[in-house]
Amino acid sequence: MNIILHLLQIIQYLYQQNCWWVNFVCKYIPLKQWAFDDSHSPKYQKFKIDELPVIEEPLPKLKWKKIIAEYPATHNGKTLKPVQYKKDPHISKTCTCPRCDAPSHYLYRNNGKAGQLLCKVCSTTFLENARNYFSSLHLKCPHCSHTLEQKKHRKHFVIHKCTNPKCPYYLKNLKKVDKEDLAEDYGKNKYKLHYIYREFVIDFFKFDLTTLPKNASSLKFKKHDAQVMSLCLTYKINLGLSLRKTAQALKDIHGISISHQMVANYCKTAALCVKPFVDTYPYEKGETFTADETYIKVRGIKGFIWFIMDAATRVIIGYKISDNRGVGPCIMAMRMAFQHLKELPEGFRFIADAYSAYPLAAHQFFRKYGEKFKFDITQVVGLTNDDAVSKEFRSYKQMIERLNRTYKASYRPTNGFDGYDGANYDLALWVAYYNFLRPHKINNYKRPLVENDIISNGGNMPGKWQLMIFLGQQTILEMQKKATA
């Protein structure tokens, strides 16, 4: 009995010690991780996407003649007279107020030669060369409410910048610049210090997700049949053979004489049928997505493939081929991944690398759909775990990197593509094989990632490819019926 009491006293003592340590840690040791808060490292500010600006509606238009006519009623019978200049203000006679259209003799030079004018009729200040200021929305800095200025015009977006030298966001970043860079001429240009917003001039949410390759041959076979077509797909996609090796395998193994161009035509036709089924399939989606982009060669020039995978099921839920690494293809891949979702699940995570296209795309989803699609990008930086976030989520990044290597193994025999149509149909068939036909390690190599009762009844692989084409045709017919309805 004395031993039990002694042990209970020891337990209470250890419990008190633990409580003391927890209070000490909470009080004196900060537990908040600074990982991926780029403000602690201004050299990486260029990879940071700023928050949305404050959007201010334009002021309503007025009529200067009506204001002058009503002026005596509110000012004890006094009339509103034109401005009497002591010297020439150098205001063009064609210059008018952008809000009330008052002529030039009702305008002041509000700040001398700096260019700002003041309308005596409606008390509006404006710049002489800013004629559309009151006919469009105003974008303002969320930190200092200063109006953003258009600085650069890119292919898909316009860059707006806050040029206020007293902006608290700018001053906060300026304090963290290295003194050696400040001593150099234009040393501050090495950093992103001002608030920047990118306004897209193209709506990537209106693009069609099921764009198909052109010039595909029909399914009316003259010399061969559907069995030969499915054999071509099995050798080309499943086994990763080139077009010429596929034609040679059919001749050596099955005694079927076929050209490599006919193999390419069969693959393109199959992609035309299969792609709508694969792209619009209602995949089961969890709380964690992981994404990455990799390189391919198209006529010797670098192209890009974007992959988005569900981390729980390992299914490819979004993909896109592009000739650039901009935010547009990233948005298209995300749209494919988010389709059939009315809102994001609770605790949703989107894991990617530190490339700035992903936060910018997430920005556009929030702007388009609001709080239902508001999410942050969990960025896994580099190849080593230099911070807590990279250490925790490195395994998710390795999933998508392993997917890239798996695709590259089938892509390598092609020695690059002749065009983006060929790259599109090859990727569509490979994604169909990866999701619906390929036995996966997560299932002990016994079944594919997505089990479909119709496809599983195909028996061998050529039969499954024929059923995939059949399901694709049914999907196309349903899409056509919806379009006509």
FIDO-501996 format. One record per residue (C-alpha): residue number from 1; residue in three letters; x, y, z. Coordinates in steps of 0.5 Angstrom, whole numbers, padded with zeros to 4 digits. Layout:
BEGIN
   pos   code       u       v       w
   NUM    ALA       X       Y       Z
...
This chain:
BEGIN
   pos   code       u       v       w
     1    MET    0000    0000    0000
     2    ASN    0006    0005    0002
     3    ILE    0009    0003   -0005
     4    ILE    0002    0005   -0009
     5    LEU    0002    0012   -0005
     6    HIS    0009    0013   -0007
     7    LEU    0008    0012   -0014
     8    LEU    0002    0016   -0014
     9    GLN    0006    0022   -0011
    10    ILE    0012    0021   -0016
    11    ILE    0006    0021   -0022
    12    GLN    0003    0028   -0019
    13    TYR    0010    0031   -0018
    14    LEU    0012    0029   -0026
    15    TYR    0005    0032   -0028
    16    GLN    0007    0038   -0024
    17    GLN    0014    0039   -0028
    18    ASN    0010    0037   -0035
    19    CYS    0005    0043   -0033
    20    TRP    0011    0048   -0031
    21    TRP    0015    0046   -0038
    22    VAL    0009    0047   -0042
    23    ASN    0007    0054   -0039
    24    PHE    0015    0056   -0040
    25    VAL    0015    0054   -0047
    26    CYS    0008    0057   -0049
    27    LYS    0011    0063   -0045
    28    TYR    0018    0064   -0048
    29    ILE    0019    0060   -0054
    30    PRO    0015    0062   -0060
    31    LEU    0012    0056   -0063
    32    LYS    0009    0059   -0070
    33    GLN    0013    0057   -0076
    34    TRP    0016    0062   -0080
    35    ALA    0016    0057   -0086
    36    PHE    0014    0060   -0093
    37    ASP    0013    0067   -0090
    38    ASP    0017    0070   -0095
    39    SER    0017    0077   -0091
    40    HIS    0023    0074   -0087
    41    SER    0027    0073   -0093
    42    PRO    0026    0079   -0098
    43    LYS    0031    0075   -0104
    44    TYR    0025    0071   -0105
    45    GLN    0019    0076   -0105
    46    LYS    0019    0075   -0113
    47    PHE    0016    0069   -0111
    48    LYS    0010    0071   -0107
    49    ILE    0003    0073   -0109
    50    ASP    0000    0079   -0106
    51    GLU   -0007    0079   -0103
    52    LEU   -0013    0082   -0107
    53    PRO   -0013    0090   -0108
    54    VAL   -0019    0094   -0106
    55    ILE   -0023    0095   -0111
    56    GLU   -0027    0102   -0111
    57    GLU   -0033    0103   -0116
    58    PRO   -0033    0109   -0121
    59    LEU   -0036    0115   -0118
    60    PRO   -0043    0117   -0122
    61    LYS   -0042    0122   -0128
    62    LEU   -0045    0129   -0127
    63    LYS   -0047    0134   -0132
    64    TRP   -0044    0141   -0131
    65    LYS   -0049    0145   -0134
    66    LYS   -0054    0142   -0129
    67    ILE   -0050    0144   -0123
    68    ILE   -0049    0151   -0125
    69    ALA   -0056    0152   -0126
    70    GLU   -0058    0149   -0119
    71    TYR   -0052    0153   -0116
    72    PRO   -0056    0159   -0114
    73    ALA   -0061    0156   -0111
    74    THR   -0056    0153   -0106
    75    HIS   -0051    0159   -0105
    76    ASN   -0056    0165   -0104
    77    GLY   -0057    0167   -0111
    78    LYS   -0050    0167   -0113
    79    THR   -0047    0164   -0119
    80    LEU   -0042    0160   -0121
    81    LYS   -0037    0164   -0125
    82    PRO   -0031    0161   -0129
    83    VAL   -0024    0161   -0126
    84    GLN   -0020    0168   -0127
    85    TYR   -0013    0166   -0128
    86    LYS   -0007    0171   -0126
    87    LYS   -0003    0168   -0131
    88    ASP   -0004    0163   -0137
    89    PRO   -0005    0156   -0133
    90    HIS   -0003    0152   -0140
    91    ILE   -0009    0148   -0140
    92    SER   -0011    0146   -0146
    93    LYS   -0018    0148   -0149
    94    THR   -0020    0141   -0151
    95    CYS   -0019    0139   -0144
    96    THR   -0025    0137   -0140
    97    CYS   -0027    0135   -0133
    98    PRO   -0028    0127   -0134
    99    ARG   -0033    0127   -0129
   100    CYS   -0038    0133   -0131
   101    ASP   -0035    0135   -0138
   102    ALA   -0034    0142   -0135
   103    PRO   -0030    0146   -0140
   104    SER   -0023    0148   -0139
   105    HIS   -0024    0155   -0136
   106    TYR   -0027    0152   -0130
   107    LEU   -0021    0148   -0129
   108    TYR   -0015    0150   -0124
   109    ARG   -0008    0147   -0124
   110    ASN   -0009    0144   -0117
   111    ASN   -0001    0143   -0115
   112    GLY    0002    0147   -0120
   113    LYS    0006    0144   -0126
   114    ALA    0005    0137   -0123
   115    GLY    0000    0135   -0127
   116    GLN   -0006    0135   -0123
   117    LEU   -0013    0139   -0124
   118    LEU   -0019    0141   -0120
   119    CYS   -0026    0142   -0123
   120    LYS   -0029    0148   -0120
   121    VAL   -0036    0145   -0122
   122    CYS   -0036    0138   -0118
   123    SER   -0029    0139   -0114
   124    THR   -0026    0133   -0117
   125    THR   -0019    0132   -0118
   126    PHE   -0016    0128   -0124
   127    LEU   -0009    0128   -0128
   128    GLU   -0009    0131   -0135
   129    ASN   -0007    0125   -0139
   130    ALA   -0012    0120   -0135
   131    ARG   -0018    0121   -0139
   132    ASN   -0022    0114   -0137
   133    TYR   -0021    0115   -0129
   134    PHE   -0028    0115   -0128
   135    SER   -0031    0110   -0133
   136    SER   -0027    0104   -0130
   137    LEU   -0026    0101   -0123
   138    HIS   -0021    0103   -0119
   139    LEU   -0015    0098   -0116
   140    LYS   -0012    0101   -0109
   141    CYS   -0007    0098   -0105
   142    PRO   -0010    0094   -0099
   143    HIS   -0004    0097   -0094
   144    CYS   -0004    0104   -0096
   145    SER   -0011    0105   -0100
   146    HIS   -0006    0109   -0106
   147    THR   -0009    0108   -0113
   148    LEU   -0005    0103   -0117
   149    GLU   -0001    0104   -0123
   150    GLN   -0001    0100   -0129
   151    LYS    0007    0099   -0130
   152    LYS    0007    0093   -0135
   153    HIS    0003    0089   -0140
   154    ARG    0004    0082   -0141
   155    LYS    0001    0077   -0146
   156    HIS   -0005    0075   -0141
   157    PHE   -0005    0080   -0135
   158    VAL   -0003    0087   -0133
   159    ILE    0001    0089   -0128
   160    HIS   -0001    0094   -0123
   161    LYS    0004    0097   -0118
   162    CYS    0003    0101   -0111
   163    THR    0008    0107   -0112
   164    ASN    0007    0110   -0106
   165    PRO    0014    0111   -0102
   166    LYS    0010    0111   -0095
   167    CYS    0007    0105   -0096
   168    PRO    0007    0101   -0090
   169    TYR    0008    0094   -0094
   170    TYR    0014    0098   -0098
   171    LEU    0017    0100   -0092
   172    LYS    0017    0094   -0088
   173    ASN    0020    0090   -0094
   174    LEU    0025    0096   -0095
   175    LYS    0028    0095   -0088
   176    LYS    0030    0088   -0089
   177    VAL    0034    0089   -0095
   178    ASP    0042    0088   -0094
   179    LYS    0046    0094   -0093
   180    GLU    0051    0092   -0099
   181    ASP    0045    0092   -0104
   182    LEU    0042    0099   -0101
   183    ALA    0049    0102   -0102
   184    GLU    0049    0100   -0110
   185    ASP    0046    0103   -0115
   186    TYR    0039    0100   -0117
   187    GLY    0041    0095   -0111
   188    LYS    0033    0095   -0109
   189    ASN    0031    0093   -0116
   190    LYS    0034    0086   -0114
   191    TYR    0028    0085   -0109
   192    LYS    0020    0086   -0110
   193    LEU    0019    0091   -0105
   194    HIS    0012    0094   -0107
   195    TYR    0005    0091   -0107
   196    ILE    0004    0088   -0114
   197    TYR   -0003    0086   -0117
   198    ARG   -0004    0082   -0124
   199    GLU   -0010    0083   -0127
   200    PHE   -0012    0078   -0132
   201    VAL   -0015    0080   -0139
   202    ILE   -0016    0073   -0141
   203    ASP   -0022    0069   -0137
   204    PHE   -0019    0062   -0137
   205    PHE   -0025    0060   -0133
   206    LYS   -0029    0060   -0140
   207    PHE   -0024    0056   -0144
   208    ASP   -0027    0049   -0146
   209    LEU   -0023    0043   -0142
   210    THR   -0025    0038   -0147
   211    THR   -0021    0040   -0153
   212    LEU   -0019    0035   -0157
   213    PRO   -0014    0033   -0162
   214    LYS   -0016    0035   -0170
   215    ASN   -0015    0030   -0176
   216    ALA   -0017    0024   -0173
   217    SER   -0019    0018   -0177
   218    SER   -0026    0015   -0176
   219    LEU   -0027    0008   -0173
   220    LYS   -0030    0005   -0180
   221    PHE   -0024    0000   -0181
   222    LYS   -0023   -0002   -0188
   223    LYS   -0017   -0006   -0188
   224    HIS   -0016   -0008   -0180
   225    ASP   -0021   -0008   -0174
   226    ALA   -0022   -0006   -0167
   227    GLN   -0018   -0012   -0165
   228    VAL   -0012   -0009   -0168
   229    MET   -0013   -0002   -0166
   230    SER   -0013   -0005   -0159
   231    LEU   -0007   -0008   -0160
   232    CYS   -0004   -0002   -0162
   233    LEU   -0006    0001   -0156
   234    THR   -0003   -0004   -0151
   235    TYR    0004   -0004   -0154
   236    LYS    0004    0003   -0155
   237    ILE    0001    0006   -0148
   238    ASN    0002    0000   -0144
   239    LEU    0009   -0003   -0146
   240    GLY    0011    0004   -0148
   241    LEU    0014    0002   -0155
   242    SER    0015    0007   -0160
   243    LEU    0011    0008   -0166
   244    ARG    0015    0004   -0171
   245    LYS    0017   -0001   -0165
   246    THR    0009   -0002   -0164
   247    ALA    0008   -0004   -0172
   248    GLN    0014   -0008   -0172
   249    ALA    0012   -0012   -0166
   250    LEU    0005   -0013   -0169
   251    LYS    0008   -0016   -0175
   252    ASP    0013   -0020   -0171
   253    ILE    0008   -0023   -0166
   254    HIS    0001   -0023   -0170
   255    GLY    0003   -0023   -0177
   256    ILE    0000   -0016   -0178
   257    SER    0003   -0012   -0183
   258    ILE    0001   -0004   -0181
   259    SER    0005    0002   -0182
   260    HIS    0007    0007   -0176
   261    GLN    0003    0012   -0179
   262    MET   -0003    0008   -0178
   263    VAL   -0001    0006   -0171
   264    ALA   -0001    0014   -0170
   265    ASN   -0008    0015   -0173
   266    TYR   -0011    0009   -0169
   267    CYS   -0008    0012   -0162
   268    LYS   -0011    0019   -0164
   269    THR   -0017    0017   -0166
   270    ALA   -0018    0013   -0159
   271    ALA   -0015    0019   -0155
   272    LEU   -0021    0023   -0159
   273    CYS   -0026    0018   -0156
   274    VAL   -0023    0016   -0149
   275    LYS   -0021    0024   -0147
   276    PRO   -0028    0026   -0145
   277    PHE   -0029    0020   -0141
   278    VAL   -0023    0021   -0137
   279    ASP   -0023    0028   -0136
   280    THR   -0031    0028   -0134
   281    TYR   -0030    0022   -0130
   282    PRO   -0033    0023   -0122
   283    TYR   -0027    0021   -0119
   284    GLU   -0027    0021   -0111
   285    LYS   -0023    0026   -0108
   286    GLY   -0020    0027   -0101
   287    GLU   -0018    0033   -0097
   288    THR   -0011    0034   -0100
   289    PHE   -0008    0035   -0107
   290    THR   -0001    0035   -0110
   291    ALA    0001    0038   -0116
   292    ASP    0008    0039   -0120
   293    GLU    0010    0041   -0127
   294    THR    0015    0037   -0131
   295    TYR    0019    0038   -0138
   296    ILE    0018    0035   -0145
   297    LYS    0020    0037   -0152
   298    VAL    0016    0039   -0158
   299    ARG    0020    0039   -0164
   300    GLY    0026    0040   -0160
   301    ILE    0023    0046   -0156
   302    LYS    0021    0046   -0149
   303    GLY    0014    0045   -0147
   304    PHE    0011    0043   -0140
   305    ILE    0006    0038   -0137
   306    TRP    0002    0040   -0131
   307    PHE    0000    0034   -0126
   308    ILE   -0005    0034   -0120
   309    MET   -0006    0028   -0116
   310    ASP   -0011    0026   -0111
   311    ALA   -0006    0024   -0105
   312    ALA   -0011    0019   -0102
   313    THR   -0013    0015   -0108
   314    ARG   -0006    0017   -0112
   315    VAL   -0011    0018   -0118
   316    ILE   -0009    0024   -0123
   317    ILE   -0015    0029   -0123
   318    GLY   -0012    0034   -0127
   319    TYR   -0007    0035   -0133
   320    LYS   -0005    0040   -0138
   321    ILE    0000    0041   -0144
   322    SER    0002    0048   -0145
   323    ASP    0008    0051   -0149
   324    ASN    0009    0056   -0143
   325    ARG    0010    0056   -0136
   326    GLY    0005    0061   -0134
   327    VAL   -0001    0061   -0130
   328    GLY   -0006    0060   -0135
   329    PRO   -0005    0053   -0136
   330    CYS   -0004    0052   -0128
   331    ILE   -0011    0055   -0128
   332    MET   -0014    0050   -0133
   333    ALA   -0011    0044   -0130
   334    MET   -0014    0046   -0123
   335    ARG   -0021    0047   -0126
   336    MET   -0020    0040   -0128
   337    ALA   -0018    0038   -0121
   338    PHE   -0024    0042   -0118
   339    GLN   -0030    0040   -0123
   340    HIS   -0036    0036   -0120
   341    LEU   -0034    0040   -0113
   342    LYS   -0039    0045   -0111
   343    GLU   -0034    0047   -0105
   344    LEU   -0027    0045   -0102
   345    PRO   -0027    0040   -0097
   346    GLU   -0026    0042   -0089
   347    GLY   -0018    0042   -0088
   348    PHE   -0017    0042   -0095
   349    ARG   -0009    0043   -0097
   350    PHE   -0006    0044   -0104
   351    ILE    0001    0042   -0104
   352    ALA    0006    0044   -0109
   353    ASP    0013    0047   -0110
   354    ALA    0015    0054   -0109
   355    TYR    0013    0056   -0116
   356    SER    0009    0063   -0116
   357    ALA    0004    0060   -0121
   358    TYR    0000    0056   -0116
   359    PRO   -0001    0062   -0111
   360    LEU   -0003    0066   -0117
   361    ALA   -0008    0061   -0119
   362    ALA   -0011    0060   -0112
   363    HIS   -0012    0068   -0112
   364    GLN   -0016    0067   -0119
   365    PHE   -0020    0062   -0116
   366    PHE   -0022    0066   -0110
   367    ARG   -0024    0072   -0114
   368    LYS   -0028    0068   -0118
   369    TYR   -0032    0063   -0113
   370    GLY   -0031    0067   -0107
   371    GLU   -0030    0063   -0100
   372    LYS   -0032    0056   -0102
   373    PHE   -0026    0056   -0106
   374    LYS   -0021    0060   -0102
   375    PHE   -0015    0056   -0100
   376    ASP   -0007    0057   -0099
   377    ILE   -0002    0053   -0103
   378    THR    0003    0049   -0098
   379    GLN    0010    0050   -0101
   380    VAL    0015    0045   -0101
   381    VAL    0021    0048   -0103
   382    GLY    0028    0045   -0105
   383    LEU    0030    0038   -0105
   384    THR    0032    0038   -0097
   385    ASN    0028    0039   -0091
   386    ASP    0030    0046   -0089
   387    ASP    0024    0048   -0085
   388    ALA    0018    0045   -0081
   389    VAL    0013    0045   -0087
   390    SER    0018    0042   -0092
   391    LYS    0019    0036   -0087
   392    GLU    0012    0035   -0086
   393    PHE    0010    0035   -0093
   394    ARG    0016    0032   -0097
   395    SER    0012    0025   -0098
   396    TYR    0007    0029   -0102
   397    LYS    0011    0032   -0106
   398    GLN    0015    0026   -0107
   399    MET    0008    0022   -0110
   400    ILE    0008    0027   -0115
   401    GLU    0015    0027   -0117
   402    ARG    0015    0019   -0118
   403    LEU    0009    0020   -0122
   404    ASN    0013    0025   -0127
   405    ARG    0018    0019   -0127
   406    THR    0013    0014   -0129
   407    TYR    0011    0019   -0135
   408    LYS    0018    0020   -0137
   409    ALA    0019    0013   -0137
   410    SER    0014    0012   -0143
   411    TYR    0015    0019   -0146
   412    ARG    0023    0017   -0147
   413    PRO    0022    0013   -0153
   414    THR    0018    0018   -0157
   415    ASN    0025    0022   -0157
   416    GLY    0020    0028   -0156
   417    PHE    0013    0030   -0160
   418    ASP    0012    0033   -0167
   419    GLY    0007    0038   -0165
   420    TYR    0002    0039   -0159
   421    ASP   -0003    0035   -0162
   422    GLY    0001    0029   -0162
   423    ALA    0003    0031   -0154
   424    ASN   -0004    0032   -0152
   425    TYR   -0007    0025   -0155
   426    ASP   -0001    0021   -0152
   427    LEU   -0002    0024   -0145
   428    ALA   -0010    0023   -0145
   429    LEU   -0008    0016   -0147
   430    TRP   -0003    0015   -0142
   431    VAL   -0008    0018   -0136
   432    ALA   -0013    0013   -0138
   433    TYR   -0008    0008   -0138
   434    TYR   -0005    0010   -0131
   435    ASN   -0012    0011   -0128
   436    PHE   -0017    0006   -0130
   437    LEU   -0012    0000   -0133
   438    ARG   -0005    0000   -0130
   439    PRO   -0005   -0005   -0124
   440    HIS   -0002    0000   -0118
   441    LYS    0003   -0001   -0112
   442    ILE   -0002    0002   -0107
   443    ASN   -0007   -0004   -0109
   444    ASN   -0001   -0009   -0109
   445    TYR   -0001   -0009   -0117
   446    LYS   -0008   -0013   -0117
   447    ARG   -0012   -0008   -0119
   448    PRO   -0012   -0001   -0122
   449    LEU   -0013    0006   -0118
   450    VAL   -0020    0007   -0121
   451    GLU   -0025    0000   -0121
   452    ASN   -0030    0000   -0127
   453    ASP   -0035   -0006   -0127
   454    ILE   -0035   -0005   -0135
   455    ILE   -0028   -0004   -0136
   456    SER   -0026   -0010   -0131
   457    ASN   -0031   -0015   -0136
   458    GLY   -0026   -0014   -0142
   459    GLY   -0022   -0020   -0140
   460    ASN   -0015   -0018   -0143
   461    MET   -0012   -0011   -0144
   462    PRO   -0014   -0011   -0152
   463    GLY   -0021   -0012   -0149
   464    LYS   -0021   -0007   -0144
   465    TRP   -0018   -0002   -0149
   466    GLN   -0024   -0003   -0153
   467    LEU   -0029   -0002   -0147
   468    MET   -0026    0005   -0146
   469    ILE   -0027    0007   -0153
   470    PHE   -0034    0005   -0152
   471    LEU   -0035    0009   -0145
   472    GLY   -0032    0015   -0149
   473    GLN   -0037    0014   -0154
   474    GLN   -0042    0014   -0149
   475    THR   -0040    0020   -0146
   476    ILE   -0039    0024   -0152
   477    LEU   -0046    0022   -0154
   478    GLU   -0049    0025   -0147
   479    MET   -0045    0031   -0148
   480    GLN   -0048    0032   -0155
   481    LYS   -0055    0031   -0152
   482    LYS   -0054    0036   -0146
   483    ALA   -0051    0041   -0151
   484    THR   -0057    0041   -0156
   485    ALA   -0062    0041   -0150
